[in-house]
Amino acid sequence: MNFLAPFFLLGGLALAAPVIFHLIRRTTRERTTFSSLMFLRPSPPRLSRRSRLEHWLLLLLRCLALALLALGFARPFFKQSPVVDPTSVQPKRTVVLVDVSASMRRAGLWSAARERVNTAVRRAAPGDQVAVLTFDRRVTPLVSFEDWNRVPPADRAGLVAARIDSVSPGWSGTHLGSALITAAETLAEPDEKKATLGPREIVLVSDVQAGSRLDALQAYEWPKGVVLVVEPIKARSNANAGVQLIAESAEAVAGSSVAVRVRVTNASDSPREQFKVGWLRPENAEFAGPPIDLYVPPGQSRVLAVPLPKGATGLTRIGLRGDDEDFDNTVFVIPPAQQKLGVLWLGSELADDTTQPLFFLRRALTDSPRLAVKVVAHGLSAPLLPTETAAATIIFVSEAVAPAQAAALRAEVVNGKTIVFAPKSAAAAPTLAALLGRDSVPIEEARVANYAMFAEIDFRHPLFAAFADPRFSDFTKIHFWKYRKFDAGTLPDAHVVAKFDSGDPAVIDVPVGRGRIVVLAAGWQPDDSQLAVSSKFVPLTYSLLELAGGAPDAAAQWIVGDALPVPAGRDAVTLRTPAAKTITLPMGATSFADTDEPGIYEIIADGRVLRLPVNLDPAESRTAPLGTDELEHLGVPVTAASLAPAAAAADPKLLAGAETENRQKLWRWFIAATLAVLLIETALAGRAARRAHPKLEEAPS
């Protein structure tokens, strides 16, 4: 027999107590009346016989009770050969999921995370398999199962330690839901030996902050047998305040003092309430002007407008001061500035004719804080002046123009201009042929039985990229009463951007020289379609301006990891990151997705510079701990554990003994036997006492 707690056997020394009690002779309780002893000399008592043991059976029962009690507390068990368990002989597979999001940049978190990862690897048995993945907005394999299996067991901990030391927290948000799904699917796959899946677990090493995104788990069925072990990395303090960009002031106009609206949030347990907010100098972190004093109680937020200091130039940052954690204390923004654009319209329409396309175009291109558009209508007979075409960012043609005008327009488009050709009839075919430099282009009126509508749209094209979101991609409510039919095969290098439900091209993008011609098979006026009265018309016109390279610096902001739109350019497009790294984008690129740090990204295309602000995900400022019950509600089985070094160094024999003792539970039988012995001893002791003192049982008279 073995004992899990053998020190309790020392309690067996208590067996001497019953023996000692039995050897002590008690003074008799009987009293005998005797005369005065005052005349007798006192003498000490003499023992006439040695003390001897009495009531052997009671002594044995009492000793047996103490012995059984000591054995029970020592937790005995019988050593057995290991039970054959199908899962025990299979290697354990573990995915260590390491958080490298922006919130992990807080003081002390990353060093603690590295130690947790190394501890998790050291506790793995030689037959186990471990993979290490890092995650923020996306999941990146750091050590795969294949890498783990290729390395000898003695070198695996060193491999993981070297690779975890080569990474550090970035600036992206915490997409915890997507990371857990990737880890679960990695564990669900059989190993390279195609063995039956054994025990599987995901060890999450993260600050598990409330800003973690879990929406991906809502429609995911968690695989059976995969357990999530949460290893939260606790910050020294959860107190944190952050600043986020909201929007620019609607009252901003060119030449006036403008303001940018920001939100300042304060953590619920923050000891600080007083903060300062203001524009920062480009060369250092000092305020460019008097900052705004702001009072934000813990757990609340405040929205304020930060005015741009008068006379200041080159300011792109708004900073928050008074917070201990500074990873989310800076927001990047392009100060609002109005840009002037020119639009040239060639046609015979009157400006106030509500049935013509010019009327709707003027009302769609209204002035805004960032954009002032001047639409100039030019007649069909007057010659085009070089100053008119030079001032125009984009040129609209709706009718057949004179050959001289067509030749001038052809020269402009070859040099980089964008022309939108939206003919009101097939009679404008010669003008399109002249613009394309061809002898003729066949155009005819299509036969529409009831109405036509868009059936196929290329949402990757810059013209429709703004509608790529499923919430805005429905064009079926826009009906076209008539349209012109083109044969796209006859147009050189034509790209059909959209088609009608009949299969005829609806929107065609044709490159010409350094510019382009966008051909619309139908106009937006009420005679042709419902486009002008649709909510899609205004953003579509601004997409045309952006396609022509005349869109202003975007008022919207992007967060780290978002793809930045790249304007079309005939020359090579270059991009400059906040770290002053210059990247040459491939020809035809429409986006740039490697936004791995906050700051101002500059895109240079055809001599134009587009500056786009990229900021931290606002959810990263929510650094309060996330309750594990939220994960459990989404179907993820969560187990809280500790990767303490003591647990990693536990004796396998001791663990096996504890498991065997817990299964046998012999201590319960010893405790039951102790109680039974005590009951017998009590009964015998009472019977012996009655025999020794029969007078005690007599009732008083």
Secondary structure as UniProt FT lines:
FT   STRAND          2..3
FT   HELIX           6..15
FT   HELIX           16..23
FT   TURN            38..39
FT   HELIX           56..73
FT   STRAND          76..77
FT   TURN            86..89
FT   STRAND          93..99
FT   HELIX           102..105
FT   TURN            107..108
FT   HELIX           109..122
FT   TURN            126..127
FT   STRAND          129..135
FT   STRAND          139..143
FT   HELIX           145..150
FT   HELIX           153..165
FT   HELIX           176..188
FT   TURN            192..193
FT   STRAND          200..206
FT   TURN            210..211
FT   HELIX           215..219
FT   TURN            224..225
FT   STRAND          226..232
FT   STRAND          241..248
FT   TURN            250..251
FT   TURN            254..255
FT   STRAND          259..266
FT   TURN            268..269
FT   STRAND          274..280
FT   STRAND          292..295
FT   TURN            298..299
FT   STRAND          301..307
FT   TURN            310..311
FT   STRAND          317..321
FT   TURN            327..328
FT   STRAND          330..332
FT   STRAND          339..346
FT   TURN            351..352
FT   TURN            354..355
FT   HELIX           357..364
FT   STRAND          371..378
FT   HELIX           386..391
FT   STRAND          394..397
FT   HELIX           403..414
FT   TURN            415..416
FT   STRAND          418..421
FT   HELIX           426..428
FT   HELIX           429..436
FT   STRAND          443..445
FT   STRAND          454..457
FT   TURN            459..460
FT   TURN            462..464
FT   HELIX           465..467
FT   TURN            470..472
FT   TURN            476..477
FT   STRAND          484..486
FT   HELIX           488..490
FT   TURN            492..493
FT   STRAND          495..500
FT   TURN            501..502
FT   STRAND          505..512
FT   TURN            513..514
FT   STRAND          515..520
FT   TURN            526..528
FT   HELIX           531..533
FT   TURN            535..536
FT   HELIX           537..547
FT   TURN            548..549
FT   STRAND          558..559
FT   TURN            560..561
FT   STRAND          564..565
FT   STRAND          573..576
FT   TURN            578..579
FT   STRAND          582..585
FT   TURN            587..588
FT   STRAND          591..592
FT   STRAND          599..605
FT   TURN            606..607
FT   STRAND          608..615
FT   HELIX           618..621
FT   HELIX           628..633
FT   TURN            634..635
FT   STRAND          638..640
FT   HELIX           645..648
FT   HELIX           652..664
FT   HELIX           667..692
FT   HELIX           694..697
//
